[in-house]
Amino acid sequence: APPCPRCGSAATRLTSEFGATACKALYRCTDCLEPFEHVKEI
């Protein structure tokens, strides 16, 4: 899983396979609770 862009924590979890576009996934940091999008790797 990608690290949190806000706090840098590796404790993140996938919340949705698809974000605003099909090439992004939604994650949430379990430390600071910040939701963020991550571009999927091909």
Backbone as CSV, one residue per row, in Angstrom:
resi,resn,N_x,N_y,N_z,CA_x,CA_y,CA_z,C_x,C_y,C_z
1,ALA,0.847,-1.192,0.000,0.000,0.000,0.000,0.888,1.250,0.000
2,PRO,0.419,2.316,-0.611,1.213,3.545,-0.667,1.264,4.227,0.703
3,PRO,2.331,4.970,0.989,2.406,5.705,2.253,1.476,6.914,2.243
4,CYS,1.112,7.373,3.415,0.235,8.548,3.543,0.978,9.797,3.074
5,PRO,0.367,10.589,2.187,1.036,11.805,1.716,1.079,12.906,2.780
6,ARG,0.250,12.800,3.805,0.202,13.831,4.848,1.240,13.588,5.941
7,CYS,1.236,12.367,6.510,2.132,12.094,7.632,3.259,11.132,7.296
8,GLY,3.198,10.473,6.119,4.250,9.566,5.706,4.139,8.165,6.277
9,SER,3.088,7.894,7.020,2.915,6.585,7.636,2.667,5.502,6.591
10,ALA,3.172,4.314,6.855,2.936,3.173,5.978,1.658,2.436,6.369
11,ALA,1.008,2.873,7.444,-0.215,2.227,7.931,-1.424,2.796,7.193
12,THR,-1.619,2.333,5.963,-2.751,2.784,5.158,-3.564,1.573,4.721
13,ARG,-4.835,1.808,4.401,-5.668,0.704,3.932,-6.518,1.164,2.758
14,LEU,-6.782,0.234,1.870,-7.598,0.484,0.687,-9.055,0.618,1.106
15,THR,-9.716,1.696,0.697,-11.134,1.867,1.010,-12.011,1.670,-0.223
16,SER,-11.447,1.894,-1.427,-12.201,1.691,-2.657,-11.235,1.457,-3.813
17,GLU,-11.571,0.492,-4.666,-10.737,0.191,-5.834,-10.723,1.341,-6.837
18,PHE,-11.777,2.162,-6.840,-11.891,3.242,-7.812,-12.156,4.571,-7.121
19,GLY,-11.418,5.607,-7.545,-11.601,6.960,-7.032,-12.396,7.789,-8.016
20,ALA,-11.990,9.033,-8.202,-12.675,9.934,-9.123,-12.588,9.437,-10.566
21,THR,-11.518,8.723,-10.872,-11.352,8.108,-12.187,-10.963,6.648,-11.992
22,ALA,-11.067,5.861,-13.047,-10.774,4.430,-12.954,-9.298,4.140,-12.684
23,CYS,-8.416,5.112,-12.934,-6.985,4.887,-12.734,-6.520,5.218,-11.316
24,LYS,-7.445,5.617,-10.443,-7.090,5.958,-9.068,-7.827,5.056,-8.085
25,ALA,-7.191,4.803,-6.957,-7.801,4.034,-5.875,-7.844,4.923,-4.632
26,LEU,-8.824,4.690,-3.767,-8.955,5.474,-2.544,-8.362,4.712,-1.367
27,TYR,-7.548,5.403,-0.594,-6.926,4.853,0.609,-7.217,5.758,1.790
28,ARG,-7.020,5.231,3.007,-7.138,6.029,4.223,-5.995,5.649,5.148
29,CYS,-5.358,6.655,5.729,-4.287,6.430,6.687,-4.911,6.019,8.017
30,THR,-4.410,4.958,8.624,-4.956,4.518,9.910,-4.320,5.259,11.086
31,ASP,-3.282,6.053,10.836,-2.668,6.857,11.898,-3.313,8.241,12.011
32,CYS,-3.343,8.999,10.898,-3.903,10.357,10.946,-5.315,10.429,10.377
33,LEU,-5.824,9.310,9.843,-7.182,9.191,9.286,-7.423,10.029,8.041
34,GLU,-6.350,10.451,7.386,-6.468,11.248,6.160,-6.841,10.368,4.966
35,PRO,-7.936,10.685,4.269,-8.236,9.955,3.039,-7.405,10.532,1.885
36,PHE,-6.985,9.672,0.964,-6.221,10.162,-0.180,-6.389,9.227,-1.367
37,GLU,-6.133,9.764,-2.565,-6.178,8.976,-3.792,-4.760,8.608,-4.196
38,HIS,-4.640,7.454,-4.806,-3.344,6.990,-5.294,-3.539,6.479,-6.726
39,VAL,-2.688,6.915,-7.637,-2.763,6.461,-9.024,-2.293,5.011,-9.076
40,LYS,-3.119,4.169,-9.691,-2.793,2.746,-9.786,-1.602,2.545,-10.711
41,GLU,-0.797,1.543,-10.387,0.328,1.191,-11.245,-0.121,0.168,-12.263
42,ILE,0.415,0.259,-13.459,0.026,-0.643,-14.530,0.911,-1.861,-14.539
